[in-house]
Amino acid sequence: MGHRRLCLLRLLGTLLFLPRASAQVEPVIAYEVPSGTVGNQVFSGPLGMDFDVDVDIIITRLGVFDSGSDGLQATITARLFDRETLEPLAALEFTPEDPGDLIGGSRFKDLSAELNITAGSRLTIAAEGYSELEGNGNQGFSPLGLLTNTGSCSITFLSGRYGYNPGQFPSERDFLQVVVNPYAAGTFIFKPAAQSELHGGIAYVVPFGTMGNQDWNGPLGMDFDVNVDIKVVRLGVFDSDSDGLMAPITASLWDRDSQTELAELLFAPDDPADRDGGSLFKELDPPLSLAAGFRGAIVAVGYGASEKNGNLGFDGIHLLIDTGGCAISVLGVGRFGNFGDGFPMYLDSGPPNRYAAGTFEFEIVQQPPRQNFHRADVDQNGQYQIADAVQIFAYLFLEAVTRVEDCLDAADADDNGILQLSDGVKILGFIFLGTAPPPAPFGACGSDPTIEDSMDCRSFDGCS
């Protein structure tokens, strides 16, 4: 016990008389490359990665991969494209003489003016100029440990693409990839302009009139994870050309881990169903409840020459996704099976909504109202002080009675779902060292946007 007290006092003494910092917004890197990553490909044309914007965002910086994190040996250009018009929205050049700031395994430069991107935008981040002097990374050759950050479900990552013409939109889809972030190449830094709100919806959306472009007779599946409790109220199947089914199609929902079928509905040409866009739906009676943490797959089977499915691997179709404001997460690949299979075992490439086939409609299971709080105001006095960190340390190391137990969310200063030493250090670093502020809700009452962690908040003075 005496050693713990001494360590605590030393930590506080180190930070006590350092200057205080003001609050600042903490942007995120969309496509993250670990420091020291070495390129494994030489491709000089533009390499792009597609993403859709789900809530308004602000893009502040563009970046490019720096093989070995040792400085650029060639000039690399990053461009942000509108995927609808194929026109660039922004471009920055990174040279050996002016490479930009190194963060992780990428170099970044500020845009001359921040880009305000509205929800519904369909964009591609691309980079070009890689060569034998400065290689790019390609996870199709070997895993590179590349990461993505959706900014609290502000964007949805789709798939990769490439091209051969410098300065132009990379027009070729990379269908050999099974991840949404196949390349170490271009990236960007952004921050959400608004918080995504939970809502129900149709997970995989097919526009009305979409025509099938494949006649696969085995099961076709798409993977999803559940982030908050939902209930599936309808299953649906794609109807090519929106003119009624010409063959019976079966939709089913599966537990992806156990490969257990949880629900199934048959759609027949002479059996009425409700139309929504390019899909037909039937109600599940009773609805299927899925708890947060569930890992599922929606599957459809029965397509063929008389009733074709859709496949984004071929031209001519445009499909959409609705995650319900992060209620579910769609994963980066589709899956397929052979005729007669139940669960489709074979992984296909992306994007995560690769097929016009099965889909489902879900609703949010309403939970009791969550207690609002101020993150890092552990003692609940309306101020951010050294005492907040002391409360955390006392709770962790001295077994003292503190306000921590009243609102664990407030004490989880780094919002990683674990109460630990780093939470107190996070508070002290912000107060005295000018490090980034704790994540939202910070500075005002609000609920925890990290809906999947196990922290809770029983009460918080001054927040209803």
C-alpha positions in Angstrom: 0.0 0.0 0.0 2.8 2.4 0.8 4.5 1.8 -2.5 1.2 2.5 -4.4 0.8 5.8 -2.5 4.4 6.8 -3.3 3.9 6.1 -7.1 0.7 8.1 -7.1 2.3 11.1 -5.4 5.3 11.0 -7.8 2.9 10.9 -10.8 0.9 13.9 -9.6 4.1 15.9 -8.7 5.5 15.4 -12.2 2.5 17.1 -13.8 1.3 19.6 -11.2 3.1 22.7 -12.3 3.0 22.3 -16.1 0.9 24.8 -18.2 -2.7 24.1 -18.8 -4.2 23.4 -22.3 -7.5 24.4 -23.9 -10.0 22.0 -25.4 -9.7 20.9 -29.1 -11.5 18.6 -31.4 -9.8 15.3 -32.1 -10.0 14.2 -35.7 -9.4 10.6 -36.9 -7.4 9.0 -39.7 -9.7 7.1 -42.0 -7.2 4.6 -43.4 -4.4 3.9 -40.8 -1.0 2.5 -41.6 1.2 1.3 -38.7 4.5 3.0 -38.2 7.4 1.3 -40.0 5.2 -0.6 -42.5 7.2 -1.4 -45.6 5.6 -1.5 -49.1 5.3 -4.8 -50.9 4.2 -3.6 -54.4 5.3 -1.3 -57.1 2.3 0.2 -58.9 2.7 3.7 -60.4 -0.9 4.3 -61.4 -3.6 5.6 -59.1 -4.7 3.3 -56.2 -8.1 4.2 -54.8 -10.3 3.1 -51.9 -14.1 3.8 -51.9 -16.1 5.0 -49.0 -19.6 6.4 -48.5 -20.4 9.3 -46.1 -23.2 8.5 -43.6 -23.3 11.8 -41.7 -21.8 15.2 -42.5 -18.0 15.2 -42.1 -15.2 17.7 -42.4 -12.0 16.6 -44.1 -9.0 18.6 -42.9 -5.9 16.8 -44.3 -4.9 14.4 -47.0 -2.1 11.8 -46.6 0.0 9.3 -48.5 1.8 6.1 -47.4 5.5 6.4 -46.6 7.2 3.0 -47.0 9.4 2.3 -44.0 8.3 5.6 -42.4 11.7 6.9 -43.4 10.9 9.8 -45.7 9.6 9.8 -49.3 12.0 8.8 -52.1 9.6 9.8 -54.9 6.8 12.4 -55.4 3.4 11.0 -54.4 0.1 12.8 -55.1 -3.1 12.2 -53.1 -6.5 13.0 -54.6 -10.0 12.9 -53.3 -12.6 12.0 -56.0 -16.3 12.3 -56.2 -17.3 8.8 -57.3 -20.5 10.1 -59.0 -18.8 12.7 -61.2 -15.3 11.1 -61.2 -13.9 14.6 -60.7 -11.3 15.5 -58.0 -12.5 17.5 -55.0 -8.9 18.1 -53.7 -5.3 17.1 -54.4 -2.0 17.5 -52.6 1.5 16.7 -53.7 4.1 15.1 -51.3 7.7 15.4 -52.4 11.0 14.1 -50.9 11.8 17.8 -50.1 8.4 18.6 -48.6 7.0 15.2 -47.5 4.5 16.5 -44.8 4.0 15.3 -41.2 4.6 11.7 -40.4 1.7 10.1 -38.4 2.1 6.3 -38.1 3.1 5.1 -41.5 1.6 8.0 -43.5 2.6 11.6 -44.3 -0.1 14.3 -44.0 -0.6 17.9 -45.2 -3.3 20.4 -44.4 -5.8 21.2 -47.1 -5.8 24.9 -48.0 -9.5 24.9 -47.0 -11.4 22.3 -45.1 -13.8 20.2 -47.1 -17.4 20.0 -45.8 -18.8 16.7 -47.1 -22.5 16.0 -46.8 -24.1 12.8 -45.9 -24.8 10.6 -49.0 -21.6 11.6 -50.7 -19.8 8.7 -52.5 -16.1 9.3 -52.6 -12.7 7.7 -53.3 -9.3 8.5 -51.8 -6.5 7.8 -54.3 -2.7 8.1 -54.4 -0.3 7.8 -57.3 3.4 7.9 -58.0 4.7 4.8 -56.3 7.7 3.2 -57.8 10.8 1.1 -57.1 12.0 4.1 -55.2 8.9 4.3 -53.0 6.7 1.2 -53.0 3.0 1.1 -52.1 1.4 -1.6 -49.9 -1.1 -4.2 -51.1 -2.8 -6.6 -48.6 -3.6 -8.9 -51.5 0.1 -9.9 -51.4 0.6 -10.2 -47.7 -1.3 -8.8 -44.6 0.1 -5.4 -43.5 -2.0 -4.8 -40.4 -3.8 -1.8 -42.0 -6.7 -0.4 -40.0 -9.7 1.8 -40.6 -11.6 4.3 -38.4 -15.2 5.2 -39.2 -15.3 8.2 -36.9 -18.1 6.8 -34.8 -19.9 5.4 -37.9 -19.6 8.6 -39.9 -18.4 6.8 -43.0 -18.7 3.3 -44.5 -15.7 1.6 -46.1 -16.3 -0.3 -49.3 -13.5 -1.6 -51.6 -10.4 -0.9 -53.6 -9.8 0.2 -57.2 -6.9 1.0 -59.4 -6.1 2.8 -62.7 -3.4 3.4 -65.2 -3.8 7.1 -66.1 -2.1 9.6 -63.8 -4.3 12.3 -62.5 -7.5 10.5 -63.4 -10.1 8.5 -61.4 -9.0 4.9 -60.9 -11.7 3.2 -62.9 -10.8 -0.5 -62.4 -12.4 -2.3 -59.4 -10.1 -4.6 -57.6 -12.2 -7.7 -57.3 -9.4 -9.9 -56.0 -9.4 -8.1 -52.6 -11.3 -9.4 -49.6 -10.8 -6.3 -47.4 -12.2 -2.8 -47.5 -8.7 -1.2 -47.1 -6.5 -3.2 -49.5 -3.8 -0.6 -50.1 -1.3 1.4 -48.1 -1.5 4.4 -50.4 -3.9 7.4 -49.9 -5.7 8.4 -46.8 -7.2 11.4 -45.1 -8.0 12.9 -41.7 -11.6 14.0 -40.9 -14.0 14.7 -38.1 -17.8 14.2 -37.9 -19.8 17.4 -38.2 -22.7 15.7 -36.5 -23.2 12.6 -34.3 -24.9 9.6 -36.0 -28.2 8.7 -34.4 -29.6 5.2 -34.1 -32.6 4.3 -36.3 -34.1 1.3 -37.9 -33.9 0.6 -41.6 -33.4 -1.8 -44.5 -29.8 -3.1 -44.2 -29.1 -3.8 -47.9 -31.0 -1.4 -50.2 -31.7 -2.1 -53.9 -33.1 0.8 -56.0 -36.3 0.2 -57.8 -35.9 -1.2 -61.4 -32.5 -2.7 -60.8 -31.8 -5.5 -63.2 -30.0 -8.7 -62.2 -26.7 -9.3 -64.0 -25.8 -12.8 -62.8 -27.5 -16.2 -62.6 -25.8 -17.9 -59.6 -27.9 -20.8 -58.4 -26.2 -21.3 -55.1 -26.6 -19.4 -51.8 -25.4 -15.8 -51.7 -24.6 -14.2 -48.3 -23.5 -10.9 -46.8 -22.0 -10.6 -43.3 -23.0 -8.1 -40.6 -22.4 -7.5 -36.9 -24.9 -6.1 -34.4 -23.8 -3.2 -32.2 -27.0 -2.6 -30.2 -30.0 -4.8 -29.6 -32.2 -5.0 -32.6 -35.1 -7.0 -33.8 -35.5 -8.1 -37.4 -39.0 -7.5 -38.5 -38.9 -8.5 -42.2 -36.8 -10.6 -44.6 -36.5 -9.6 -48.2 -35.2 -10.8 -51.6 -34.1 -9.0 -54.7 -36.6 -8.9 -57.6 -34.8 -8.3 -60.9 -36.3 -5.5 -62.9 -38.9 -5.0 -60.1 -41.5 -6.9 -62.2 -42.4 -9.8 -59.9 -40.5 -13.0 -59.2 -40.1 -15.6 -62.0 -38.7 -18.2 -59.7 -39.0 -19.1 -56.0 -36.4 -17.4 -53.8 -35.6 -18.2 -50.2 -34.2 -15.7 -47.7 -32.6 -16.8 -44.5 -30.7 -15.2 -41.6 -27.8 -17.2 -40.0 -25.6 -17.1 -37.0 -22.2 -16.7 -38.7 -20.3 -18.3 -35.9 -22.3 -21.5 -35.4 -23.6 -21.5 -39.0 -27.1 -22.0 -37.5 -30.1 -20.8 -39.5 -32.3 -18.6 -37.3 -35.1 -17.6 -39.7 -36.3 -18.5 -43.2 -39.0 -17.2 -45.6 -40.0 -18.5 -49.0 -40.9 -16.0 -51.8 -42.8 -17.6 -54.7 -44.1 -16.0 -57.9 -47.7 -16.6 -56.9 -47.3 -15.5 -53.3 -47.8 -11.8 -52.7 -45.1 -9.8 -50.9 -44.6 -6.1 -50.1 -42.3 -4.2 -52.4 -39.8 -1.7 -51.1 -37.5 -0.4 -53.9 -36.1 -3.3 -55.8 -36.8 -5.9 -53.2 -39.8 -7.8 -52.0 -40.4 -8.3 -48.2 -42.4 -10.5 -45.9 -42.9 -10.0 -42.1 -41.2 -12.3 -39.6 -43.8 -13.5 -37.1 -42.6 -13.2 -34.4 -39.7 -10.8 -35.1 -36.2 -12.1 -34.5 -34.4 -10.4 -31.6 -30.6 -10.1 -32.0 -28.5 -8.9 -29.1 -25.5 -6.6 -29.4 -22.4 -8.7 -30.3 -24.3 -11.0 -32.6 -22.4 -11.9 -35.8 -24.8 -12.8 -38.7 -25.2 -13.3 -42.4 -28.2 -12.7 -44.6 -28.5 -15.3 -47.3 -30.7 -15.8 -50.4 -30.9 -18.8 -52.7 -32.9 -19.7 -55.8 -31.6 -17.3 -58.4 -30.9 -18.5 -61.9 -31.6 -17.8 -65.6 -35.2 -17.0 -65.0 -34.6 -14.7 -62.1 -31.1 -13.2 -61.9 -29.4 -11.9 -58.9 -27.2 -8.8 -58.9 -23.4 -8.7 -58.4 -21.4 -5.5 -58.0 -18.5 -7.5 -59.6 -20.2 -6.8 -62.9 -21.3 -3.5 -64.3 -24.8 -2.0 -64.4 -26.0 -1.9 -60.8 -25.8 0.5 -57.9 -26.6 -0.8 -54.4 -26.8 1.0 -51.0 -26.4 0.2 -47.3 -28.2 1.5 -44.2 -26.5 0.6 -40.9 -29.1 2.4 -38.8 -26.6 5.0 -37.5 -24.2 2.3 -36.4 -26.8 -0.1 -35.0 -25.2 -2.7 -37.3 -21.8 -2.9 -39.1 -21.6 -4.4 -42.5 -18.4 -6.3 -43.2 -16.0 -6.1 -46.2 -16.9 -9.1 -48.2 -19.7 -11.2 -49.6 -19.9 -15.0 -49.4 -21.3 -17.7 -51.7 -21.9 -21.4 -51.9 -22.7 -24.1 -54.5 -26.1 -25.4 -55.5 -27.6 -27.4 -52.6 -25.5 -25.7 -49.9 -27.2 -24.2 -46.9 -24.7 -21.7 -45.5 -22.5 -20.1 -48.1 -19.0 -21.1 -47.0 -16.8 -19.3 -49.6 -15.7 -15.7 -49.1 -16.0 -13.5 -52.1 -14.4 -10.1 -52.5 -16.0 -6.8 -51.5 -17.7 -4.4 -51.2 -19.8 -5.4 -48.1 -23.0 -5.1 -50.1 -21.7 -7.1 -53.1 -25.0 -8.8 -54.0 -28.5 -7.9 -54.9 -30.0 -10.9 -53.2 -31.2 -11.2 -49.6 -31.8 -8.3 -47.2 -33.7 -7.6 -44.0 -35.4 -4.7 -42.2 -34.7 -4.1 -38.5 -35.8 -1.9 -35.6 -33.9 -0.7 -32.6 -34.9 -2.4 -29.3 -35.6 0.6 -27.1 -33.5 0.7 -24.0 -34.1 2.7 -20.8 -32.8 6.3 -21.2 -29.1 6.4 -20.7 -27.7 8.7 -18.0 -26.0 11.8 -19.5 -22.6 12.8 -18.1 -19.4 14.8 -18.6 -16.5 12.6 -19.5 -13.5 13.2 -17.2 -15.5 15.2 -14.6 -15.1 12.3 -12.2 -16.0 14.1 -9.0 -19.0 15.7 -10.7 -18.3 19.3 -9.7 -18.5 20.8 -13.2 -14.8 21.4 -13.6 -11.8 19.4 -15.0 -9.2 19.3 -12.3 -6.4 17.3 -10.9 -8.9 16.0 -8.4 -10.6 14.0 -11.1 -7.5 12.0 -11.8 -6.9 11.6 -8.1 -10.3 10.0 -7.8 -9.5 7.4 -10.4 -6.1 6.6 -8.9 -7.6 6.3 -5.4 -10.3 4.0 -6.7 -7.9 1.8 -8.6 -5.0 1.6 -6.1 -6.1 2.7 -2.7 -9.5 1.0 -2.7 -11.0 4.3 -1.5 -14.7 5.3 -1.7 -15.0 7.8 -4.6 -17.5 9.1 -7.1 -16.1 6.7 -9.7 -18.7 4.0 -9.0 -21.5 6.5 -9.6 -20.5 7.0 -13.2 -17.9 4.7 -14.6 -18.4 6.3 -18.0 -17.2 9.6 -16.7 -14.0 8.0 -15.3 -13.4 6.1 -18.6 -11.5 9.2 -19.9 -10.1 7.5 -23.0 -13.4 5.7 -23.8 -11.7 2.3 -24.3 -14.3 0.5 -22.1 -11.7 -0.3 -19.4 -11.1 1.7 -16.2 -7.3 1.8 -15.8 -4.3 4.0 -15.0 -4.3 5.5 -18.5 -7.7 7.2 -17.7 -6.1 9.4 -15.0 -3.1 10.0 -17.1 -5.3 11.1 -20.0 -7.0 13.7 -17.7 -3.7 15.0 -16.4 -2.1 15.1 -19.8 -5.0 17.2 -21.1 -4.9 19.6 -18.2 -1.1 20.1 -18.0 0.6 18.9 -21.2 -1.8 20.1 -23.9 -2.6 16.6 -25.2 -5.9 15.9 -26.9 -9.1 16.2 -24.8 -11.1 13.2 -23.7 -13.7 12.0 -26.2 -17.3 13.1 -26.2 -19.3 13.9 -24.2 -16.7 16.3 -23.0 -17.5 19.9 -21.9 -21.3 19.4 -21.9 -23.8 16.8 -20.8 -24.3 13.9 -23.3 -24.6 10.2 -23.6 -21.8 7.8 -24.4 -21.4 7.4 -28.2 -19.5 4.2 -27.6 -22.6 2.0 -27.4 -20.9 -1.4 -27.3 -18.8 -1.0 -24.2 -19.7 -2.4 -20.7 -19.4 0.9 -18.8 -22.5 2.5 -17.3 -23.5 5.6 -15.5 -25.9 5.3 -12.6 -26.1 9.0 -11.7 -24.4 12.3 -12.6 -25.0 15.6 -10.8 -26.2 18.3 -13.1 -27.1 16.0 -16.1 -30.5 14.6 -16.6 
